[in-house]
Amino acid sequence: MKDVKLFLNVLWNLLLISVGSVMCAVAIKGVIIPKEFLTGGVTGLALLVHYLVPSVSVGVIYFVLNIPLFVVGWLFVGRRFFFYSLAGVVIFSMALTLPYKVLPIQDMILAALTAGIVTGVGSGIILKSLGSAGGLDILSIILYKKYSIRPGTIVLAFNALLMTAAALHIPLEKVLYTLIFMFVTSYFVNLVVTGLSQRKAIMIISPQWKAISREIIDKLQRGVTVVCGEGGYTGNEIHILYSVITFSELSRFKEVIKKIDPDAFVVVTETLEVMGKRIGNQPHW
């Protein structure tokens, strides 16, 4: 039974990587290359080389560029992430070698938006797995573990250098369209990875804190933490309720609080990431 579960888990992760890779490949071969845009990361570097040497396939260039990263990555990256990412590089490289129909989009901005949406969703699906498609993901982990440089800094610095180099070889207008594409891509990656399961943090201050706390636990089936505090002006002791919920539960929480104490002070804030079995939305990778 355990072996079957492990097999299905591996199969599911490879399916996510495959679907995401094909989506990204469709965007690259169907929009980005025909319009001569770039992308971020190692894929963007592979595209830049392809534009300079059109006879060489993007998939082949991408695979070759990842070889030194994986050689070094073996020493620094977790084995499970490493092997899934290795599979991701192979799948993505193969997907890039397949023929795809050029999407009939004439407007350059619409082309950048379309490519950004498809690539963002595809990349998000890949990151929903236990691996990645290689590239900057491997490099970021290596530099973070070795020199404590944050992954976001690595991506920003690499893409800045890539765009600077690209501006010397392709029209500046294409570089600007690429920036639109990259912005849309990052937005949809975040939306797929965490946005659709965004959590809300709620703080409630009310004299009826016991009744509200009991209602949250019994009827809404959510945990709640009671924090003791003191009013800054009155100096009176107060109790602050703290809970983390899903976006879909927010309206029910408001109704419960308003029913018990219409004058309760409530603060609702966005969360970047939540770890935990029941309410967590932290990516598995």
N, C-alpha and C positions, 0 to 999 in steps of 0.2 A: 504493500500500500504506500509506503514511504517512497519507494522507487518510482511508482506511478505518479505521485504528487510532484516529485522532483522533475520528472520528465515533462509533465504538463507545464510546470513553471518555466523550464528552459524553453519549451516550445512557444509559450506565450510571449516571453521576452524577445525571442528571435522574430516572432510575428510582428511585434511592435516596431522593432528595428527595421524590418523589411518594409512594412507599410510606410513608415516615416521616410525611409531612404528613397523609395519610389516617388513619393510626393515631392521631395526635394529635387530629385533628378528630373521630374516633369517640369518643375519651375525653371531649373537651370537650362535644360535642353530646349524647352518650349518657349521660354521668354527671355531669360537672362543672356544666353549666348547670342540669339538672333538680334537682340537689342544692344549687345556689347556692353552690358552692365557688369559690375563685379559683385562679389559677396564679401562678407567678413571672414576672417580666420584663414585656415589653410586652404579651404575651398576657393576663396578669393585669390590666393596666391597661385593656385593651380590654374584658375581661369586666366590670370594675367600672363602666365607662361604659355597657355594655350593660344592667347591672342597674338603673342609674339612668334610662336611656332605652331600654326594651325594644324599641321600634319599629325601632331601628337594628341591622342585622346585625353580629355580632361580626367576621365576615370583612371587612366594609367598614371598621369602626373600626380593626381591626388594620392594614389596608393604608394607611389615612390616617395613622396614627401613625408608620408606617415611612418615609413620604415625606421628612420633614425629616432623618431619620437618614441616608438614602441620599444626599440632596443634599450633606450635610456629609461623609459617608463617601467620596464620590468623590475627595476630596482626600487622604485618609489611608489608605485600605484598598487592598490589592493588587488589580489589575484582575481577575484570574481569580476570586479569592474574591468580589469585588464582584458580578460578573455572575452567578455561580452563586447567590449569596445573593439577588440581585434576582429570579432565577427562582424561588428558594425562597419568597420572600414572595408572589409572584403565585400559585404553586401552593398554598401553605398558605391564603392568603386565599380562593381559589376552593374549596378543600376544605371550608372553614368555612361556605360558603354552601350546600353540598349538604344534603339532608335525611338524617338518620340516626335509626334506631330507638333509643328510650330503653331502656337496659339495665335489666332487671327486678331491680334490687338494692335491697332495702329497708333493710338495715343500713347506717348511715352510715360506720362504720369500714371495712366490706368495700367500700363504694363508693369511699372514699378510696384504699384499697389497690389496687383494680382499676384506677382511673383513673391512679394513680401508676405501676403496672406497664406499662400500655399506652402512656402518655405517655413514660415513660422509655425503653422499647424504641424507640418511634417517633422520639424526639429523638436517640437514639444512632445509629439508622440514617441520619438526616439528617446527623449530624456525621461519619459514615463517608465521606460524599461530600467533594467539594472546596469545598463552600460551607456555607450554613446557611439557616435560615428567617428571617434578619434579626433585628430586635429588639435585645436586649441584646448579641448577638454583635458587631454593628456598633458600637454605642455603646462597648462595652468596648475594642475595638481603637482607636477614635478617642482615648479618654481615656488609654489606655496609651501610645500613640505621642506624644501631646501633653504629658501631664503625668506619665508613668511610674507611673500608678496601676494596680495589679494588677487583672486582670479579676475575680478572685474577690471583691475588695473592692467593686468596682462592683456586682456582682450582689447581694452581701449588703446593701449600703447601699440599693439600689433596692428590694429586696424588703422590707426593714425598713420603709421609708417607705410602701410599698404596703400592707403589712399594718396599719400604724397608721391609714392613711386608710380602709381597708376596715372596721376595727373601729368606725368612726364611722357606717357606713352599713349594715352587715349584722351579724347576731347574732355575738357573740364565739365562740359554739360553732362556727359555720361557719368562722371564722378558724382555730380550733384544728384542725378537720378538714383545712383547707387545709394546715396545717403538716405533718400526717401525709402528705398527698398529695405535698408538695414533697420531703420526706425520701425517700420511696420512689422518686420520680421521679429524684432525683439519684443514688441507689444504682444504679438500672438503667441510667441513662445511662453511668455509669462502667463497669458490667459489660459493656455492649455495645461501648463504644469501646475500652477497654483490658483489662477484666477477663478476657474470653475468650481473650486472648493475653498474659496476665500472664507476665512473665519473672522468673526467680530468679537472684540473684547468689550465687555460691559461692566461698568462700575455704577453701583446704585447706593445712594445715601437716603435713608428713610427711617423714621421712628418705627415703622412697621417692618423692620428688616427680618424679624423672625418669621412672620407670616409669608413674606415674599420669598425668603430662603426655602421654606417648606414647600411652597408652591412650585418653585423651580426644580427642586429635587423630586417631588412626588408626581407632579403632573407633566412637567416638561422633560423629565428624565435627563437633567443635566447637573453636573457638579457645580458647587458654588463654594467659594472661600470667603470667610468672614474676617475682615481686617479691622482691628480696633484703632481708632484715631481720636483726634481732638479738634474741635472747631477752633479755627484761628481767631475768630472775633469773640465768641462766647466763652471759649475754654471748656465747653461741655464735652463729655465723652460721646463719641458717635461710632456707629458700626457701618463699615463699608462692605458691600457685597461685590465680589468679583467673579465673573463667569465668562467662559469662552463658548461661543455658539456658532452654528453655521448661518449663512446669510438667509436661508429660507426660514429659519426659526426666529428671526428678528421681530417680525410682526406679532407673533404669538407672545414673545417676551414683553413687548410693549403693552399688549392688551392685559396681560397678567398684572404687570406693575401698576398700570393706570387703574385697574379695577380695585386693587388693594389700597393704593395711595396715589391719588391723582397729582399730589404735590411733590412726589419723590424726585430727587435730583438724579438724573441718569446721564451718563456719558457713554457714547458708543464710538469705538475707535477701530481702525483697520489693523490687521495683524500682517506681518510680513511672512511669518512662518510659525507653525505650531507643532510641537512634538508631543506625542502621547498616543496611546492605543485607541481610545474612543473618539477623540476629537481632533487628533493631529492631522496635518496636511503637508508634512515635510516630504519632499521628494525622496524616493528610495535610494537614489544614487548618491 
